[in-house]
Amino acid sequence: MAVLLAGALALGALVANQSESDVCVRPSPPARSRPVLSRDLATLTDIGRSDPYDSTSLFGISPDGNRIAYVIRRGDPASNSFCQQLVIQELRGDSPPRLIEIGGELIRMTISIWGLAALPTGSAAIIQPRWSPDGKEIAFLKRVAGSTQVWVATVATGALRQATAQKADVDDFSWLPNGQGLVVATRPALHQKLDGNDSEGRAGYLFDDRFSPMESNRPFVRDPVDTRYDRVDIAAADVSAASPGEVALLRPPSVKERPSQARLFARSGGASAWTEPTPAGQWLGPDRLFIADSAGKRQSCSSAECAHVRRLWWQDETLFWISRTGWGQNRTALYRWGPGDNQPHLLLETGDNLIGCSHDGWTEICAREGSVRPRRIEAIDLRSGASRVLFDPNAGFSRLTLGEVHRYFYQNAFGIECWFDLVMPVGHRPGQRHPMVVVQYTSQGFLRGGTGDEVPIQVLAAQGFAVLSFEHPDFTPQARLARNELELRQIDRRNWLERRNVESALERAVQIAIRTGTVDPSRIGISGFSEGSAAVQWALINSKLFTVASLGTCCEDKVAQPLNGGPGYEQHLREQGYPAFDSSSDRFWAPYSLVQNADHIRTPILLQVGDSEYQMGLDVIAAMRERGRPFEAYIFPNEPHIKWQPAHRLAVYDRNLEWFEFWLRHRIDCSPEKQSQYARWIAMSGAPSRSSLLCFPVEN
């Protein structure tokens, strides 16, 4: 341990004075503008999770309110690793941020699902740095050799040291008020039970509801798992049980004034504000904003300005909130409601997404991204709504040539407000018609690779494709009557309601794109991941619009999926209304099962899936192989649902591009190392002949 800490100190001293041109930040822009390459997207610098949805705060604010700290990372496909740096940023003035190399492995989120605890995901965990009470040190989570612990950076020098050495991963932490130690949260029982599984294995594991075969050949730990809270004296390296007061630093006691139905809640002095569904008990009911003063007097706001609230906070006596607004909630709005105001005041409305915000007095600090601009850090003045850029770690991206983005609005057959973005090919000229690829299932934020980040939108646009970036429609009116999540899923499965809802939105979006005159209706491909894969599965059977498909997960069918999900997952499916997985369920599965419909499906299908999930599609793979259908599958090692490894991300990007180029434009990468791939594809049913194929330009 002493050697490790000494090395960390040396490293910290070495990198403390790095400039913003260093390794985790996007390199200098190209000498001349050029189209986007797959590598440009695979090496973007990320702050927080890479998806465009809001998250817990990304920022630590110094005690004096003058500085913020956050963590950035950048994937390196060549080494299949990540660069990670701690950024220290002045909130006032124009001084550049300081970047401190912190190293370590990617800390990935874990989730509890189907009654199983701590299943690993491919999404990055939110790492919020925390300043010591005196502002001289910053603590953060770092993972080394498979162990997540608290590390501390000295602000003046950038020197790093490990502050905890718990046996279990640290899930959360807080500084003690005296700044001499930390209170940390771990789940030692989780690790003890996993270790206990090794002992059980000597006599054979009992196959029960702890198993999910597609995730692991070993049993997981069932929820709930207790959390332990310890006090860590950093200087003395002493660990003891945390007192109730110290535990409260991480788990503040519940506020008695918080209504039981409240979804969001904020309190300032004697005043409080919250949102709750109306009518009460309707799980997806529209939220209404309520405010109560110190005397308990309540007032509510049911206007459009108070709907779809995502974040809520007070500054002095003024209430602020961020919400989704506009047609189909396609925009972001920031509102202020102060003393004496008769109605909320709109401070900011934008098509961008605001992510992981924190506030310091009258300044809101957010990660912000738009459809053609990757994430950067901005400060928003809560008095005027004006914003300014604090740091853009991907500034060089603005020099690349991007396809223009046009947003379209419409309703589907269920009367639901829908929208999508049509990304035009670079260099498009009036009168040209292009092949088009559908990418799902969110079009919010930076248009990078769709949900799962697998289909490189701007790379396709650079190669001459139009791209329909599809936003999943809201739930149907019937589904909105659900009282809980299980009831929602049961309603959605009756007569495949949700599948028909999505298909209606998808087909109308494609028809609108065709009517622009820029899309060749005979050359339309579709891609999907997770829920998007389900939409592709339905479309392959129930639509004639698509000539080629790519899947990032597969498949929701009646045999392999429930069996490989395990007993808990199988029960989860049955509760939703899926029938027994045998021949008696053929009628139920008729409009959705790829296995049952394999005789009629001739659409070329590419599958790229992690090794934790490919078993779910084994029956589909076998059915397609048996019938000689144009189908190819790739399995990526050590990957959960969302793929996280940079080398795999780049490989998925490139193969998706090559697949759509081959089938929709009859073009191939003529590099020698790719010829075995194309030999397989040319041999597929319905493939273009070798003599008709042209080379498409490839840049590295």
C-alpha positions in Angstrom: 0.0 0.0 0.0 2.9 2.4 0.8 4.3 1.9 -2.6 0.9 2.6 -4.2 0.4 5.8 -2.3 3.9 7.0 -3.0 3.4 6.4 -6.7 0.0 8.3 -6.5 1.7 11.3 -4.9 4.4 11.4 -7.6 1.8 11.2 -10.3 -0.3 13.9 -8.8 2.7 16.2 -8.6 3.6 15.5 -12.2 0.2 16.3 -13.7 -1.2 19.0 -11.4 -0.3 21.8 -13.9 -1.7 20.2 -17.0 -3.4 22.5 -19.5 -6.7 22.0 -21.2 -4.9 20.6 -24.3 -4.1 17.4 -22.4 -5.0 13.8 -23.0 -8.6 13.6 -21.8 -9.6 16.7 -23.7 -10.4 16.5 -27.4 -7.2 17.2 -29.5 -6.8 20.3 -31.5 -9.3 20.7 -34.4 -8.2 19.6 -37.8 -6.3 22.0 -40.0 -9.2 22.0 -42.4 -12.8 21.1 -41.9 -13.7 17.5 -42.7 -16.6 15.0 -42.2 -17.0 13.1 -39.0 -15.3 9.7 -38.6 -16.2 6.9 -36.3 -13.1 7.5 -34.2 -14.3 11.1 -33.6 -17.4 9.8 -31.9 -15.7 7.0 -30.1 -13.2 9.4 -28.5 -15.5 12.2 -27.4 -14.8 13.4 -23.9 -17.7 12.6 -21.6 -18.9 14.2 -18.3 -21.2 11.9 -16.3 -23.1 9.2 -18.2 -23.0 9.5 -22.0 -26.8 9.3 -22.5 -28.7 12.7 -22.8 -30.9 12.2 -19.7 -30.7 14.3 -16.6 -28.8 12.8 -13.6 -27.8 13.5 -10.1 -25.4 16.4 -9.8 -22.0 16.1 -11.6 -20.4 19.0 -9.8 -18.8 19.6 -6.4 -18.9 23.3 -5.4 -16.1 24.7 -3.2 -17.1 26.0 0.3 -16.4 29.6 -0.8 -18.5 29.2 -3.9 -15.7 30.3 -6.2 -14.8 26.9 -7.8 -16.3 23.7 -9.0 -14.8 20.3 -9.5 -16.0 17.4 -11.8 -14.6 14.4 -13.5 -14.1 13.9 -17.3 -13.1 10.8 -19.2 -12.2 9.9 -22.8 -12.2 6.4 -24.3 -9.2 5.2 -26.1 -10.1 2.3 -28.5 -6.5 1.5 -29.2 -5.8 0.6 -25.6 -9.4 -0.2 -24.8 -9.2 2.0 -21.7 -10.2 5.4 -20.4 -8.4 8.5 -19.5 -9.9 10.1 -16.5 -9.2 13.6 -15.1 -10.4 15.7 -12.2 -11.2 19.2 -13.4 -11.0 22.3 -11.1 -12.7 25.3 -12.6 -13.0 28.9 -11.4 -16.5 30.2 -11.7 -15.5 33.8 -12.2 -13.0 35.2 -14.6 -11.4 33.6 -17.7 -8.7 31.4 -16.2 -8.5 27.9 -17.9 -9.5 24.9 -15.9 -6.9 22.8 -14.1 -6.8 19.1 -15.1 -5.4 16.5 -12.7 -4.8 13.0 -14.1 -6.5 10.6 -11.7 -6.2 7.3 -13.6 -8.2 4.2 -12.5 -10.7 2.0 -14.1 -14.2 3.0 -15.3 -16.7 2.8 -12.4 -19.8 1.4 -13.8 -23.3 1.7 -12.5 -24.9 -1.3 -10.9 -28.7 -1.9 -10.6 -31.0 -4.1 -8.7 -33.6 -5.8 -11.0 -35.7 -8.9 -10.9 -34.9 -9.2 -7.2 -31.2 -9.5 -7.9 -28.7 -7.1 -6.3 -25.9 -5.2 -8.0 -26.1 -6.3 -11.6 -23.3 -4.5 -13.5 -24.3 -2.2 -16.4 -22.4 -0.6 -19.1 -23.3 3.0 -18.1 -20.7 5.1 -16.2 -21.5 5.8 -12.6 -21.9 9.5 -11.6 -18.7 10.5 -9.8 -19.4 13.8 -7.9 -16.2 15.2 -6.3 -16.6 16.6 -2.8 -14.6 19.5 -1.3 -13.3 19.3 2.2 -14.8 21.9 4.6 -11.7 24.1 4.3 -11.6 23.9 0.5 -8.0 22.5 0.5 -8.8 19.0 -0.7 -11.2 17.2 -3.1 -12.4 13.7 -2.5 -13.7 11.4 -5.2 -14.3 7.7 -6.0 -11.6 5.9 -7.9 -11.4 2.2 -8.9 -8.1 0.4 -9.0 -7.6 -3.4 -9.4 -11.3 -4.0 -9.1 -11.8 -2.0 -5.8 -13.6 1.3 -5.6 -12.3 3.5 -2.8 -12.2 7.2 -1.8 -9.2 9.1 -3.1 -8.2 12.7 -2.2 -6.5 15.4 -4.3 -4.7 18.3 -2.7 -6.0 21.4 -4.5 -2.7 23.4 -4.2 -0.4 20.7 -5.7 -2.7 18.1 -7.4 -1.1 15.4 -5.3 -3.3 12.2 -4.9 -3.6 9.8 -2.1 -5.9 6.9 -1.2 -8.1 7.8 1.7 -10.0 4.5 2.3 -9.2 0.8 2.1 -12.6 -0.8 2.8 -13.0 -4.5 2.1 -16.1 -3.7 0.0 -16.5 -1.1 -2.7 -17.4 2.4 -1.4 -20.9 3.3 -2.7 -21.1 6.8 -1.3 -19.2 9.1 1.1 -19.2 12.5 2.8 -16.6 14.6 4.6 -17.0 14.9 8.3 -17.6 18.5 9.5 -14.1 18.8 10.9 -12.5 17.8 7.6 -10.3 15.2 9.3 -12.2 12.2 8.1 -15.0 10.7 6.1 -18.2 8.7 6.6 -18.5 6.0 3.9 -21.2 3.6 2.8 -20.4 0.1 1.7 -22.3 -3.2 1.3 -20.0 -5.8 2.9 -22.8 -8.3 3.0 -22.9 -8.3 -0.8 -19.2 -9.2 -1.0 -19.4 -11.7 1.8 -22.4 -13.4 0.1 -20.5 -13.5 -3.3 -17.5 -15.0 -1.5 -19.9 -17.5 0.1 -21.1 -18.5 -3.3 -17.6 -19.9 -4.0 -18.0 -22.3 -1.0 -21.5 -23.3 -2.1 -20.1 -24.1 -5.5 -18.0 -26.9 -4.1 -21.2 -28.9 -3.6 -23.0 -27.4 -6.6 -25.2 -24.3 -6.7 -28.9 -24.7 -6.2 -30.6 -23.4 -9.3 -33.1 -20.9 -7.9 -34.3 -17.4 -8.3 -30.7 -16.1 -7.7 -29.7 -17.2 -11.2 -29.8 -15.2 -14.4 -27.9 -17.5 -16.9 -27.5 -14.8 -19.5 -25.7 -12.6 -16.9 -23.6 -15.2 -15.1 -23.1 -18.9 -14.5 -23.0 -18.2 -10.8 -25.9 -17.1 -8.6 -26.3 -13.5 -7.7 -27.3 -12.1 -4.3 -30.9 -11.4 -3.7 -32.1 -8.0 -2.6 -32.2 -6.4 -0.1 -28.6 -6.0 0.9 -27.8 -4.0 4.0 -25.6 -0.9 3.8 -22.9 -0.3 6.4 -21.7 3.1 7.5 -18.2 3.7 8.8 -16.2 6.7 10.0 -12.7 6.8 8.5 -10.1 8.9 10.2 -7.8 9.7 7.3 -4.6 10.7 9.2 -4.8 7.8 11.6 -6.2 5.3 9.1 -8.7 4.3 11.8 -12.1 2.9 10.9 -15.0 2.7 13.3 -18.8 2.5 13.1 -20.4 5.8 12.2 -22.7 7.5 14.7 -26.3 8.2 13.9 -25.4 11.9 13.3 -22.6 10.9 10.9 -24.9 8.5 9.0 -27.3 11.4 8.6 -24.7 13.1 6.5 -25.4 10.5 3.8 -28.9 9.6 4.7 -30.7 12.7 5.9 -33.8 11.9 8.0 -37.1 12.2 6.1 -38.8 15.6 6.3 -42.1 15.2 8.0 -43.6 18.0 5.8 -42.9 16.0 2.6 -46.3 14.7 1.3 -46.4 10.9 0.8 -47.2 11.3 -2.9 -44.4 13.8 -3.6 -42.1 12.9 -6.5 -39.8 15.9 -6.2 -39.5 17.9 -3.0 -37.5 21.0 -2.1 -37.5 23.0 1.1 -36.1 26.4 2.1 -36.7 27.7 5.6 -40.4 27.2 6.3 -41.4 27.1 2.7 -41.6 23.9 0.6 -42.5 22.9 -2.9 -43.2 19.5 -4.5 -44.7 17.7 -7.4 -47.3 14.9 -7.2 -49.4 13.0 -9.8 -52.9 14.0 -10.4 -55.2 12.3 -9.9 -53.6 10.7 -6.9 -52.7 7.0 -7.4 -52.3 7.3 -11.1 -48.7 6.2 -11.7 -48.2 8.1 -14.9 -50.7 10.9 -14.0 -49.5 14.4 -15.0 -47.6 16.0 -12.2 -48.9 19.1 -10.5 -46.6 21.6 -8.7 -47.6 22.6 -5.1 -46.1 25.3 -2.9 -46.6 25.7 0.9 -45.5 28.6 3.0 -44.2 28.5 6.5 -47.8 28.6 7.9 -48.7 25.6 5.8 -50.9 27.5 3.3 -50.8 25.6 0.0 -51.3 26.8 -3.6 -51.0 24.7 -6.7 -50.0 25.4 -10.3 -51.8 23.4 -13.0 -50.7 25.5 -16.0 -48.4 24.2 -18.7 -45.4 26.0 -17.2 -45.6 23.8 -14.1 -45.9 20.5 -15.9 -43.2 17.8 -16.6 -40.9 19.2 -13.9 -37.5 17.4 -13.8 -35.6 19.4 -11.2 -36.8 21.7 -8.4 -34.9 24.0 -5.9 -35.1 27.2 -3.9 -32.8 30.2 -3.9 -33.7 32.4 -1.0 -37.5 32.9 -1.4 -37.6 32.1 -5.1 -38.5 28.7 -6.5 -36.8 27.4 -9.7 -37.4 24.4 -11.8 -36.3 22.7 -15.0 -38.9 21.0 -17.1 -39.6 19.4 -20.4 -41.9 21.5 -22.6 -43.2 22.0 -26.1 -44.7 19.5 -28.5 -44.0 16.0 -27.3 -41.8 17.5 -24.6 -39.0 18.1 -27.1 -37.6 21.2 -25.4 -36.1 22.2 -22.0 -37.3 25.2 -20.0 -36.0 26.9 -16.9 -38.6 28.8 -14.8 -38.5 31.1 -11.8 -41.4 31.9 -9.4 -40.6 34.5 -6.9 -42.4 36.4 -4.1 -45.2 38.6 -5.6 -45.2 36.8 -9.0 -48.7 35.9 -10.2 -47.3 33.2 -12.5 -44.0 31.6 -13.3 -41.4 33.5 -15.3 -39.6 31.8 -18.2 -35.9 32.3 -17.9 -34.6 30.0 -20.6 -36.1 27.7 -23.3 -33.9 25.6 -25.5 -33.8 22.5 -27.6 -30.7 21.5 -25.7 -30.6 19.1 -22.7 -29.4 20.3 -19.3 -27.8 17.5 -17.3 -26.6 17.0 -13.7 -27.0 20.6 -12.7 -25.9 22.2 -9.3 -26.5 25.7 -8.1 -24.3 28.2 -6.3 -26.4 31.1 -5.2 -27.9 32.7 -8.3 -25.8 30.6 -10.7 -26.9 27.3 -12.1 -24.1 25.1 -13.4 -25.0 22.4 -15.9 -23.7 20.1 -18.5 -25.4 21.1 -21.7 -25.6 19.4 -25.1 -27.5 20.0 -28.4 -28.3 18.0 -31.4 -25.0 18.9 -33.2 -22.9 19.9 -30.2 -21.4 17.5 -27.6 -21.6 18.1 -23.9 -19.9 21.1 -22.4 -20.1 23.0 -19.0 -22.2 26.2 -18.8 -23.2 28.6 -16.1 -26.7 30.1 -16.2 -27.5 33.3 -14.5 -30.7 32.7 -12.5 -31.7 36.4 -12.6 -31.5 36.9 -16.4 -31.3 33.4 -17.9 -28.2 34.2 -19.8 -25.6 31.5 -20.0 -21.9 31.3 -20.6 -19.5 28.5 -21.5 -17.1 27.5 -18.6 -15.4 24.6 -20.4 -15.8 22.8 -23.7 -13.7 19.6 -23.6 -14.8 18.8 -27.2 -14.1 22.2 -28.7 -12.4 20.8 -31.7 -15.5 18.9 -32.7 -17.0 22.2 -33.9 -14.6 22.2 -36.9 -15.9 19.0 -38.3 -18.5 19.1 -41.1 -21.9 17.9 -39.9 -25.2 17.0 -41.6 -28.0 19.5 -41.1 -30.7 18.5 -38.6 -34.4 19.3 -39.2 -37.0 18.5 -36.6 -40.5 17.4 -37.6 -43.7 17.2 -35.5 -46.8 15.0 -35.9 -49.3 12.7 -34.2 -49.5 9.0 -34.3 -52.7 6.9 -34.6 -53.3 7.1 -30.8 -53.3 10.9 -31.0 -49.9 11.2 -29.2 -47.6 14.1 -29.9 -44.5 12.8 -31.6 -41.4 14.2 -33.2 -38.2 13.1 -34.9 -35.0 14.6 -36.3 -34.0 14.2 -40.0 -30.2 14.5 -40.4 -29.4 15.3 -44.0 -26.3 13.9 -45.7 -23.3 16.3 -45.8 -23.3 18.1 -49.1 -27.0 17.4 -49.9 -28.3 19.3 -52.9 -31.9 20.0 -53.8 -33.5 17.2 -55.8 -31.2 14.5 -54.5 -32.7 11.3 -52.9 -30.7 9.3 -50.5 -30.8 6.0 -48.7 -32.0 6.4 -45.1 -31.2 4.7 -41.8 -33.6 4.9 -38.8 -31.8 5.3 -35.4 -33.7 4.8 -32.2 -35.1 5.5 -29.6 -34.3 8.9 -28.3 -33.4 12.1 -30.3 -32.7 14.3 -27.3 -29.3 15.9 -26.8 -26.3 15.3 -29.0 -27.2 13.0 -31.9 -24.3 10.6 -31.4 -25.4 7.0 -31.8 -28.9 6.6 -30.5 -29.9 4.7 -27.4 -27.0 2.4 -26.6 -24.7 4.6 -28.7 -24.2 2.1 -31.5 -25.1 3.7 -34.8 -22.9 6.7 -35.7 -25.4 9.2 -37.0 -23.0 11.9 -38.3 -20.7 9.3 -39.8 -23.6 7.9 -41.8 -24.5 11.5 -42.8 -20.9 12.0 -43.9 -21.1 8.9 -46.1 -24.2 10.1 -47.9 -27.1 8.7 -45.8 -30.1 10.5 -44.5 -30.7 9.5 -40.9 -34.1 9.5 -39.1 -33.4 10.0 -35.4 -36.6 8.6 -33.8 -38.0 9.8 -30.5 -40.1 7.1 -28.8 -43.7 8.2 -28.3 -45.2 8.7 -24.9 -47.5 6.1 -23.4 -51.1 5.6 -24.7 -54.1 7.0 -22.9 -55.0 3.4 -21.7 -51.5 2.9 -20.2 -51.7 6.2 -18.4 -54.5 4.8 -16.2 -52.0 2.3 -14.6 -51.5 2.6 -10.8 -48.0 1.1 -10.8 -45.2 -0.2 -13.1 -46.5 -3.8 -13.2 -50.0 -2.7 -14.2 -48.5 -0.4 -16.9 -46.6 -3.4 -18.3 -49.7 -5.6 -18.2 -51.7 -3.0 -20.1 -49.0 -2.5 -22.7 -48.8 -6.3 -23.4 -52.5 -6.7 -24.0 -52.9 -7.1 -27.8 -49.3 -5.7 -28.0 -50.6 -2.2 -27.3 -47.2 -0.5 -26.8 -45.7 -2.2 -29.9 -48.6 -0.9 -32.0 -48.1 2.6 -30.4 -44.5 2.7 -31.4 -45.0 1.2 -34.8 -47.7 3.8 -35.6 -45.3 6.6 -34.7 -42.4 5.0 -36.5 -44.2 4.4 -39.8 -45.7 8.0 -39.9 -42.2 9.4 -39.2 -40.8 7.4 -42.2 -43.6 8.6 -44.4 -43.0 12.2 -43.5 -39.3 11.8 -44.3 -40.2 10.3 -47.6 -42.5 13.1 -48.4 -39.7 15.6 -48.1 -38.4 14.2 -51.4 -34.9 13.6 -50.0 -35.3 9.9 -49.2 -35.4 6.9 -51.5 -38.3 4.8 -50.2 -36.7 1.6 -51.7 -33.5 2.0 -49.6 -34.5 2.4 -46.0 -32.7 0.6 -43.1 -33.6 0.4 -39.5 -31.5 -0.1 -36.3 -32.4 -0.6 -32.7 -31.1 -1.3 -29.2 -33.1 -2.6 -26.2 -36.6 -1.1 -26.6 -35.5 0.0 -30.1 -34.7 -3.7 -30.9 -38.2 -4.6 -29.9 -39.5 -2.0 -32.3 -37.3 -3.4 -35.1 -38.5 -6.9 -34.3 -42.1 -5.8 -34.7 -41.4 -3.9 -37.9 -39.7 -6.9 -39.5 -43.0 -8.8 -39.2 -45.6 -6.0 -39.6 -44.1 -3.5 -41.9 -42.8 -3.5 -45.5 -40.8 -0.2 -45.2 -37.4 -1.6 -44.3 -34.9 -3.4 -46.5 -32.1 -4.1 -44.0 -31.8 -4.1 -40.2 -29.2 -3.9 -37.4 -29.8 -4.9 -33.8 -27.8 -4.2 -30.7 -29.7 -6.7 -28.6 -31.9 -9.7 -29.5 -34.5 -10.9 -29.0 -37.9 -10.9 -27.3 -39.1 -14.4 -28.2 -40.9 -17.2 -26.4 -38.1 -19.7 -25.6 -34.5 -18.5 -25.2 -35.3 -15.2 -23.6 -37.2 -16.4 -20.5 -35.0 -19.5 -20.1 -31.8 -17.5 -20.1 -33.2 -14.7 -18.0 -33.6 -17.1 -15.1 -36.4 -18.1 -12.8 -36.9 -14.5 -11.4 -36.9 -13.0 -14.8 -39.3 -15.7 -16.1 -41.7 -14.8 -13.3 -41.3 -11.2 -14.1 -42.5 -11.9 -17.7 -45.4 -14.0 -16.5 -46.6 -11.3 -14.2 -46.7 -8.9 -17.2 -49.0 -11.2 -19.1 -46.7 -13.3 -21.2 -48.3 -16.8 -21.6 -46.5 -20.1 -21.1 -43.6 -20.5 -23.4 -44.8 -23.5 -25.4 -46.7 -24.2 -28.6 -50.0 -23.3 -27.0 -48.8 -19.6 -27.0 -48.4 -19.5 -30.8 -51.4 -17.2 -31.2 -50.2 -14.7 -28.7 -46.7 -14.6 -30.3 -47.9 -14.6 -34.0 -47.4 -10.8 -34.7 -44.1 -10.6 -32.8 -42.0 -13.8 -32.7 -39.1 -13.9 -35.2 -38.9 -17.7 -34.7 -42.6 -18.2 -35.7 -42.2 -15.8 -38.6 -38.8 -16.9 -39.8 -40.2 -18.4 -43.0 -41.5 -15.0 -44.1 -38.5 -12.8 -43.1 -35.9 -12.1 -45.7 -34.6 -8.8 -44.5 -30.8 -8.9 -43.9 -30.2 -8.7 -40.1 -27.0 -7.8 -38.3 -26.7 -8.6 -34.6 -24.0 -7.1 -32.4 -24.5 -8.1 -28.7 -22.7 -8.5 -25.5 -21.7 -12.0 -24.2 -24.1 -11.5 -21.2 -27.2 -11.4 -23.5 -26.6 -13.3 -26.7 -28.2 -16.4 -25.2 -31.5 -14.6 -25.3 -31.4 -14.7 -29.1 -30.2 -18.3 -29.6 -33.6 -19.6 -30.8 -33.8 -16.7 -33.3 -30.2 -17.2 -34.5 -30.9 -20.9 -35.0 -34.2 -20.3 -36.9 -32.5 -17.8 -39.3 -29.5 -20.1 -39.9 -31.7 -23.1 -40.5 -33.6 -21.2 -43.3 -30.5 -19.7 -44.8 -31.6 -16.1 -44.1 -29.1 -13.2 -44.4 -28.3 -13.0 -40.7 -24.9 -12.4 -39.0 -24.2 -12.2 -35.3 -21.2 -10.8 -33.4 -20.6 -11.4 -29.7 -18.6 -9.0 -27.6 -16.8 -10.3 -24.5 -17.3 -8.9 -21.0 -20.2 -6.7 -22.1 -23.5 -6.2 -20.3 -26.7 -4.7 -21.8 -25.0 -1.4 -22.8 -21.5 -2.0 -24.2 -18.9 0.1 -22.4 -15.5 -0.8 -23.8 -14.0 1.8 -26.2 -12.6 -0.8 -28.7 -16.0 -2.5 -28.9 -17.7 0.9 -29.4 -15.6 1.7 -32.4 -16.0 -1.8 -33.9 -19.8 -1.6 -33.5 -19.8 1.9 -35.2 -17.7 0.7 -38.1 -19.6 -2.6 -38.7 -23.0 -0.8 -38.7 -21.7 1.7 -41.3 -20.3 -1.2 -43.4 -23.6 -3.2 -43.1 -25.7 -0.3 -44.3 -23.2 0.7 -47.0 -23.3 -2.9 -48.4 -27.0 -3.4 -48.5 -28.3 0.2 -49.3 -25.5 1.6 -51.4 -23.7 -1.5 -52.7 -20.4 -0.1 -51.4 -17.7 -1.9 -49.4 -14.5 -1.1 -47.5 -11.9 -2.5 -49.9 -9.2 -2.9 -47.2 -7.7 -6.4 -47.4 -8.5 -7.2 -43.8 -12.2 -6.7 -44.5 -12.5 -9.1 -47.4 -13.5 -12.2 -45.5 -16.4 -10.3 -44.0 -17.6 -9.2 -47.4 -17.2 -12.7 -48.8 -19.7 -13.9 -46.2 -22.1 -11.0 -47.0 -21.9 -11.5 -50.7 -22.9 -15.2 -50.3 -26.1 -14.2 -48.4 -29.5 -14.5 -50.1 -30.4 -11.3 -51.9 -26.9 -9.7 -51.6 -25.5 -7.6 -54.4 -23.1 -9.3 -56.8 -19.4 -8.6 -56.4 -19.2 -7.0 -59.8 -21.8 -4.3 -58.7 -19.9 -3.3 -55.6 -17.8 -0.1 -55.3 -15.3 1.0 -52.7 -16.3 3.7 -50.3 -13.7 6.1 -48.9 -12.2 5.1 -45.6 -10.2 7.5 -43.5 -8.3 6.7 -40.2 
